[in-house]
């Protein structure tokens, strides 16, 4: 396994623990719109995993943009898959 493949694998494992919807919502709040607080509706996710893994943010967002909206719509933060992908696309150039 190449170093690049290892990094993507590690990033995927960490993203699974955080949750794609939570990640996008949190980063959107942090980087783009401080009035967006949907991420706070999740009662199980902790932003420390995101904060402590900044080197994966761009990889995570690139992967999320490629996901099916139907797979991203199952979350506790009142965002559908299309909204999550749209937010991710706005984040990508800022990372």
C-alpha positions in Angstrom: 0.0 0.0 0.0 1.4 3.4 -1.0 1.6 6.3 1.5 -1.2 8.0 -0.4 -3.4 4.9 -0.2 -2.7 4.7 3.5 -3.7 8.3 4.1 -7.0 7.8 2.3 -7.7 4.6 4.2 -7.0 6.3 7.5 -9.1 9.3 6.5 -12.0 7.0 5.6 -11.8 5.2 9.0 -11.9 8.5 10.9 -14.7 9.9 8.7 -16.8 6.9 9.5 -16.4 7.6 13.2 -17.4 11.3 12.8 -20.2 11.0 10.2 -20.2 12.8 6.9 -23.2 15.0 7.6 -21.9 16.1 10.9 -18.5 16.9 9.4 -19.9 19.0 6.6 -22.3 20.8 8.9 -19.6 21.5 11.5 -17.1 22.8 8.9 -19.7 24.9 7.2 -20.4 26.5 10.6 -16.8 27.0 11.3 -15.6 28.3 7.9 -18.6 29.8 6.1 -21.6 30.6 8.2 -21.5 30.9 12.0 -25.3 31.0 12.1 -25.5 27.5 10.7 -25.9 25.3 13.8 -27.4 22.1 12.6 -24.4 20.1 13.7 -25.4 20.8 17.3 -28.5 18.7 16.8 -26.4 15.5 16.8 -26.2 14.2 20.3 -23.5 11.6 19.7 -20.8 13.3 17.7 -17.9 15.3 19.1 -16.1 18.0 17.0 -12.8 17.1 18.6 -12.3 14.4 16.1 -12.7 16.9 13.3 -10.5 19.6 15.0 -7.7 17.1 15.7 -7.6 15.8 12.2 -7.4 18.9 10.1 -5.0 17.2 7.6 -8.0 15.1 6.4 -10.5 17.8 5.9 -9.9 18.2 2.2 -9.9 14.4 1.6 -13.1 14.0 3.5 -14.9 16.8 1.6 -13.7 15.4 -1.7 -15.1 12.0 -0.9 -18.4 13.4 0.4 -19.0 15.3 -2.8 -18.9 12.0 -4.7 -21.4 10.3 -2.5 -25.0 9.6 -3.4 -27.4 12.2 -1.8 -29.6 9.3 -0.7 -26.8 7.9 1.5 -26.1 11.3 3.1 -29.7 12.1 3.9 -29.9 9.7 6.9 -28.8 11.9 9.8 -29.9 13.6 13.0 -29.2 17.2 11.9 -32.1 18.0 9.6 -30.1 18.2 6.3 -30.8 16.2 3.2 -28.1 14.7 1.0 -28.4 17.4 -1.7 -27.9 20.1 1.0 -24.9 18.3 2.4 -23.2 17.9 -1.0 -24.0 21.6 -1.9 -22.4 22.7 1.4 -19.4 20.4 0.8 -18.9 22.0 -2.7 -18.8 25.4 -1.1 -16.2 24.2 1.5 -13.8 22.5 -0.9 -12.1 25.6 -2.4 -11.6 27.0 1.1 -9.7 24.0 2.4 
